[in-house]
Amino acid sequence: MSAGHVDFPTPGAKLRSDEIVLSGWASFEDGPLARVEAWLGEAHLGRARLGLSRPDVAAVHPGPDAGVSGFELRAGLERRGEEGEREALLRVVATSTGGERREFEPIPVVLAGPPPAPPETAPRRPRARAGGGRRVLAFTNVLSLGGASLYLLELLCEAQRQGRVEATVVAAIDGPLRGDLEAIGIPVHLLGPVPLDAVDPYLDRVEELAAWAGGEGFELVFVNTVNGLTLPGADLAARLGIPAIWAIHESFHPALLWDRLAPGLRERGEAALRRGAFAVFAAEGTRRLYRDSLGDRSATIPYGIDLAPIEAVRGGFDRERARRQLDVPAGADLAICVGTVEPRKAQVPLAQAFELVAERHPQAHLAFVGSDREPASLALAERIAASPHRERMRMVPRTRDVGPWYGAADLLVCASDIESLPKVVLEAMAWERPVLATSVFGLPELIEDGETGWLCEPGDVSALAAGLDAALGADGATRRRIGAAARAHLVEGHDLGAYASRIADIFDLAASGEDVSL
């Protein structure tokens, strides 16, 4: 017996021809929602994100999974050349972990013609090199403990140590990393709220930035992440006539990057990306998504990681003492999921998958390291509380000191439906901890299934449960072999010093007005 509804799009809705966004909910009596798939005509759009909070459903439907029965799929489509509008049929199918299938009523939609091409812009003018390293203005959305923010901190710190950059950082939202940047001599300017609901206030903010930055001698803008909060950085580069270098961590179709911006701002975002001097990606799978937008003006350079602080902790690490301090039960087989609790990281589906295999692994425990008081964390807490295995799952507040958890763990799980090359996976490999990860974008480029970790299909609770079953069922010798092989692979190809040097080379070429090619 199942229930559910597709909330959006509604029948007859008019959609852009290059994107589909759908949302709804589905609930089954024979187990949690395992996957939701969608088709537009005969084209498979992919699997939806699962485990989204739906308190409205929980209010009228019983069962532990009703409150997290929401799903959402955002799919980018290749632009078609025809003008005008065309009709299409959207089909959505939900399946439970018990195998029950629910096919929703097909939804007729209207696809609008392709959006206008972004405007051409004036050519950039190269700037003479300032003394010392390149004068880089780095834009980022937030200075939190998230992966993209930590990436920027480590990159600028190493590039500055090498004498390759003189950086200034602009962030829309403040956070704990501001103190870290300022402590190493990198000035930080807080942009504050970016007006994204209308074009004119947004342009006023860019003008304010141009008035400040125009006399600072910046040679290029480094845009860290692609979203509305960093768009002013790319527009500022165009105003100043200097190149914009993008670091793109977002592993979804470019049509979805700007879909929540006001009319007019979305087109500015698309134009800014197309005119950028160059873009760097951590994963080739992500880079392929952007070929139409960037052409050959991009390169895949896997992230580097600074092993020195990890080695400093590992050298004298007392695993048993750490497990006692972290209140890990004696004899527990500890799996950890590290990262801010949010829908794309699939912590709710991971809790559901753990529940499916928990009886076969009575020593297994699961810790979610990175919770807060946001809605996603509250939904996860409610789902864990409803589980018969709730005593073996726990939530740990977000912390800067994750090292003890890597050292105490037996397994790291990355269940995300979208990732480029997550820093937490690299860190776990540095600790020689085996990793179970979904096979998305950069993860299969990093992990060889059964050799340097385990891989499973994304967006599928049953597949995640099978992966957990295999990883938790592996003996100690197998885990040690996989952990050692993972670390060896990491050390060979993910050195932070080499990574920062390659990025600085790109800065040099772009700021000199030369063609950036690797």
KAUR-V162852 format. One record per pair of residues at least 4 apart in sequence whose C-alpha atoms are under 6 Angstrom apart, sorted by the first residue. I is the first residue (numbers start at 1). J is the second residue. If there is no record, write none. Layout:
[[I:J] [I:J]]
//
This chain:
[[1:29] [2:27] [2:28] [3:26] [3:27] [4:25] [4:26] [5:24] [5:25] [6:23] [6:24] [7:23] [7:24] [8:22] [8:23] [9:22] [11:107] [11:108] [12:108] [12:109] [13:109] [14:110] [14:111] [15:111] [15:112] [16:111] [16:112] [17:111] [17:112] [17:113] [17:114] [18:76] [18:77] [18:78] [18:79] [19:75] [19:76] [19:77] [20:74] [20:75] [21:73] [21:74] [22:72] [22:73] [23:71] [23:72] [24:70] [24:71] [25:69] [25:70] [25:71] [26:69] [27:69] [30:98] [31:96] [31:97] [31:98] [32:96] [32:97] [33:96] [34:95] [34:96] [34:97] [34:460] [34:461] [34:462] [35:94] [35:95] [35:459] [35:460] [36:47] [36:48] [36:93] [36:94] [37:46] [37:47] [37:92] [37:93] [38:45] [38:91] [38:92] [39:43] [39:44] [39:45] [39:90] [39:91] [40:89] [40:90] [41:89] [47:459] [48:72] [48:73] [49:71] [49:72] [49:73] [50:71] [51:68] [51:69] [51:70] [51:348] [51:349] [52:68] [52:70] [52:71] [53:67] [53:68] [53:70] [53:379] [54:67] [54:68] [54:70] [55:67] [57:61] [57:66] [58:66] [58:67] [64:386] [65:69] [76:253] [76:255] [83:113] [84:113] [85:111] [85:112] [85:113] [86:110] [86:111] [87:109] [87:110] [88:108] [88:109] [89:107] [89:108] [90:106] [90:107] [91:106] [92:104] [93:102] [93:103] [94:101] [94:102] [95:100] [95:101] [96:100] [97:462] [118:271] [124:241] [124:242] [125:241] [126:511] [126:512] [126:513] [127:219] [133:163] [133:164] [133:165] [133:166] [134:165] [134:166] [135:166] [135:167] [135:218] [135:219] [136:167] [136:218] [136:220] [136:221] [137:167] [137:168] [137:169] [137:221] [138:169] [138:221] [138:222] [138:223] [139:169] [139:170] [139:171] [139:223] [139:224] [139:230] [139:233] [140:171] [140:224] [140:230] [141:171] [141:172] [141:229] [141:230] [142:171] [142:172] [142:173] [143:149] [143:174] [143:175] [143:177] [144:175] [144:176] [147:151] [153:157] [155:500] [156:160] [159:164] [159:165] [159:500] [160:164] [160:165] [167:186] [168:186] [168:187] [169:188] [170:188] [170:189] [170:190] [171:190] [171:191] [172:190] [172:191] [172:192] [179:183] [181:186] [182:186] [182:187] [195:201] [195:202] [196:261] [197:262] [198:262] [206:232] [209:213] [210:214] [219:511] [220:242] [220:243] [220:244] [221:237] [221:244] [222:244] [222:245] [222:246] [223:246] [224:247] [225:247] [225:248] [225:249] [232:236] [234:244] [237:241] [237:242] [237:244] [243:277] [244:276] [244:277] [245:277] [245:278] [245:279] [246:279] [247:279] [247:280] [248:281] [249:420] [251:286] [251:420] [253:289] [258:266] [261:265] [261:266] [274:293] [274:294] [278:297] [278:298] [279:298] [280:298] [280:299] [280:300] [281:287] [281:300] [281:301] [282:300] [282:301] [282:302] [282:303] [283:300] [283:420] [283:442] [284:300] [285:441] [286:441] [290:294] [291:295] [304:494] [304:495] [304:496] [304:499] [305:494] [305:495] [305:496] [306:496] [311:315] [319:408] [323:328] [323:408] [324:328] [332:363] [332:364] [333:363] [333:364] [333:365] [334:364] [334:365] [334:366] [334:409] [334:410] [335:366] [335:409] [335:410] [335:411] [335:412] [336:366] [336:367] [336:368] [336:412] [337:368] [337:412] [337:413] [338:369] [339:370] [340:370] [341:371] [341:377] [342:376] [344:416] [344:417] [345:415] [345:416] [346:415] [346:416] [348:380] [349:461] [353:461] [353:465] [354:358] [365:392] [365:393] [366:393] [367:393] [367:394] [367:395] [368:395] [368:396] [369:396] [370:396] [370:397] [370:398] [371:377] [371:396] [371:397] [371:398] [372:377] [372:397] [384:390] [385:390] [404:408] [405:409] [411:433] [411:434] [411:435] [412:435] [413:435] [413:436] [413:437] [414:437] [415:437] [415:438] [417:458] [417:459] [420:441] [420:442] [421:442] [428:433] [429:433] [429:486] [429:487] [430:487] [432:483] [432:484] [432:487] [433:483] [434:453] [434:482] [434:483] [435:453] [436:453] [436:454] [436:455] [437:455] [438:455] [438:456] [438:457] [438:458] [439:443] [439:444] [439:455] [439:456] [439:457] [443:447] [447:452] [447:453] [448:452] [449:453] [449:454] [449:455] [450:454] [451:482] [452:482] [452:485] [452:486] [456:467] [457:463] [468:472] [469:473] [479:483] [490:494] [507:511] [509:514] [509:516] [510:514]]
//
